[in-house]
Amino acid sequence: MENMPLVNALKHFVSRNTISLHVPGHKNGKHSYINELELPDLLKYDVTELNGLDDMHYPSEVIYEAQKLLSDVYGADESFFLVNGSTVGNLASILALCSENDEVLVQRNCHKSVFHGLSIAGVKPIFLPLDIDQDLGQPLGISTLRTMDIINSNPNVKAVILTNPNYYGMSQNLVEVIDLAHKMNIPVIIDEAHGAHFVIGDPFPIDAISMGADIVIQSAHKTLPAMTMGSYLHIKSNLVSVDKIREMLRMLQSSSPSYPIMASLDYSRNFVEQFSINHVRRLQNTINQFIKELCELPAIEVVTTKHSSYQQDLLKVTLKSTLGHTGKQLQAILEDEGIFIELSDWAHVLFILPLDEQFNYNELINRIKNATSKLTRVENEHPQIVVPTLNSEVIYSYALLKKKQKTLKDLQESIGEISAENIVPYPPGVPVLLKGEIITKEHVDYIVKIYQFGITIHNLYENKQLQIEVLI
């Protein structure tokens, strides 16, 4: 075999008869609508800015037309193709609105790319309190009433930065918060990475543009049939400079944008635009039947939040073993049957279902039955995982943090110190501890517990003892 480790690994993976319950939304090219993109001939689309194919950074022809169609479908004033993922949309939005030492209101369980943007901009974040579901061991979204109090108390902040839905598909209505921010002339950015399909409407949650957000960033590749890194940025606002956003995107996005990714974004817009009410009804009936069959399996249970302010996305299904298995153990059992999931945490696995009513759920449920029929009770210790309150304060602006020195310290001895790095369980990529935050016993206990369940944690050093970097 040729010495091409990644190529060979990909060839081996695609040769297997797997079922994709993870991103991207085209499900390894098996989405029933995807054949129109002629995927076997994909390299024919891998071109550059030739005559007749326009320029993403200065669009005036076909890319301009495609982005105009996109803004029409999503109800935006202007929309942009992103070929560097939602990450570049988050970075561009923050840098367009914020300057060094500006105060910004930030949802504490944002994706790590938001915190990277805050760090690059050098702002002073003020974190918004969260609703936390301790039964699930997950933060959900912002506490609406407490957030509105904080907005009223901070009229000079430059932006409010929110994430909705969360990774597990739990979505809240943010209209009141957005309306209050607008009364104070504060723009609202929403990272709607997992909600590009919400524009379809019921039974999906309300989308961020309809809620009134000024800037919305969506990972089209997560649930629509777009290629990985294909994302959208929408603007609908009189508080935001479109030219400034455009300038930041020109700086941050590749000067050699991928035409296959852009083509898949154009295709995905057309796909979601034509996803009719009949498609939706068939999809809803099919998924509801699938979940009903899952609930009949004794070894697993379907879980979601009981918090009444949150609506569960139809495409996200979270499962838990009833026999004591960790999320990692349940993931391995499913993979033995060729079922590849989006993520596992300390106790759960997450499915991302396809936006495709023709998907073969019979084969999927049969494989899940085969996997779970082999399960026997295990004696894993399952203490309650208590999620930190995630509302401590970053005591310096990110501009000052860049000037600080740091050193490595044992995690258990770091309580009371100031973290020098973001400590990020991945996935889902939400920091449990932020650069500049005071480390508490609550943080340390949580990090130790989830580490014991096999969770990958970025910026945690695995030496003889767990260590992290702190400021000196």
Steps between C-alpha positions, in 0.01 A plus 500: 500500500625851416642705788200735534369453856202733477400393150521136599300555819228679304490226237463241774224696672292558186533132407308408815122475505452776757200706604574869558328663798753782504586808297521588213133497407550325167572184708812382318337583168207265568236773535227402257501844332875537459551332161425827319842628612679228300723417796700230317632777272567744783852595387352643182346769721830577678590807297597859571377851414465447125296709256134434563554354849523828696713585807373424852677801651367745239189327363317658210374206293398143588623506862325835550182349358532186715550707817202719410282188468635389838404827670152481347440149639623585849338845518829686538608837360824342382655153521848364445648162414760385753761245393690498832208379711289687752827573679588771247150646527533529876845657473396748229187608689683561826786689334255712301308610808759507779828675577765454767367525859137532388253329732295226337220280639571134420310178553737290711447173308592642161722304263874542546520703176302778669755517780780500243332801337472677835867433564610632159286813547637553854157565651379479861225234509208506743354150518129434502356253752379166368218255543669173594334158486683307770312180415651506151824652622475774236466879483202595284481870418484838670280573798263746332393715794848528650644580158250782451602644837865491392421672168314775686800545731753519216363743238843573351598151392586465133321170429308207642636166378275194536490137388174330408426208481757321714690202358232259619228681304329680789375840389350796684298800383720810530260765370469684834876517547560620145225762521647640821849516351364684197320755719846581633657501150706189575539253210451129560714228341362145509712198424229278351750240378262211559187674371545563125188286442278697743394725212277210385265587788277279712574248654848651527573782747477864398809618313725784617425742215127467576578574866662828390872428530731740318765248393441126471765240425397149388696183427313388191715186495363377833141427397470602135665307212800734489866405512701532820597864574211628291314763705282810470511845654182710493452867590167669568566818692523876510758472781767313303725615217477249216815652349693434822388136506597467134843649576561254784394204285742606226779505759415173671372269227731316265611693193455170313142407595377151421256494210372152599410638843333807350310280252376285787384814681305611194353149471407495871315829472304363206436178694364669811293742290326207331452292816121518489240447770444151361870422545480634855197292593656181366824578681324569829293181480805293413714640784218470753458135408876446533505660846202288604691187403808623687291549812394134484859378536565416866877562498481868399284804561439817302567808712447873464461794732188541710553877506179646360672795330684279252384326183678188378618493139346207313837410343685459832450185709690440824520146641614360832567143610265361765763242596775726631710553188688825448450697182835380367405135563165543327672671207741205459211251505316692228813532287541122512171495305622765255303786660713814532360768727568872541637492853503325835527664840527353850167317470339574163536461126362752252344413164463764228230366272487586129265762358380226267164329530622218275775391741499126578397495867416130484864409454604746772257370761598141422867581553421679826300197614794274417739724690286547811393134520863418586509737795521371854506705816836654582618630833626840390488753777253763385514783752292801415707725277447849640551761229683811623283809514714650221437855615834599650673815378798549271682755711711649218416609151634270231734783397668487843500121509725494194772674703493258795756222562393144576624181661391136526337382822334181628125528454422414863734775618365764262190601699505876552742557213408669170474270199736586215314293240149397402433147629271350238325160503476411131246439367293709550773766519352707783772612747444391858771740614605817322829680467491767770248325726576419863519122536257363757461161667180465298701530177763251614248239619313517170814475287625199698166319476443542129864411431445170681216426256736524203408851381767676292589833662701754303781688680504254790848351541509127571829454680544297822216711629250714315644846454388834359667830427436788741599867498792620708 
